[in-house]
Amino acid sequence: MARRTSLREFQESLARRLAEAGSAQPRALLGLQSGNDHWLIALPEAGEIMPVPGLTAVPLAKPWMRGLANVRGTLYSAVDFSAFHGGEQILPAGEARLILVGARLGSNCALLVSRTTGLRGVEDFELEPEAATEPGQPWRGPRMRDTTGRLWTRLLIPALLADRSFLEASAA
């Protein structure tokens, strides 16, 4: 008899936790730091996150094209996102991460970032008043502030992967 009560309590507890999990807001954004800037990527666009493997340099490429990464037998072009948007180059060690952003969109592209800062919910941010968008940077989405006042920018991965300046990595 004691076992039935225990089982019943367990089932009720499990049902309650599942109901609470279903009603909670999903953490739909991945926070990351690239140089001194903070960015948010929609979780479905993020892809796999991994420590930076060895990168093979690509000759005659722009400085932000850091090389090729071999990930389980598939080559990914590794782009230093900070250097790409005008910041300092990222040292590919320590907390630095490679985010395989193009895998779901049919592109073997990875972004080298300083670190990831975890999953965030849209409700954690307030939209900044519309500011002038950066010319020639259609991949920059809206800017938002978190509860501590830190400014974040949405990174629009499909727009980044389609941007002509991003696709032209040749230094020639």
Secondary structure by P-SEA (a helix, b strand, c coil): caaaaaaaaaaaaaaaaaaaaaacccccbbbbbcccbbbbcccccccccccccbbbbbccccccccbbbbcccccccccccccccccccccccccbbbbcccccccccbbbbccccccccccccccccccccccccccccccccccccbbbbbbbbaaaaaacccccccccc
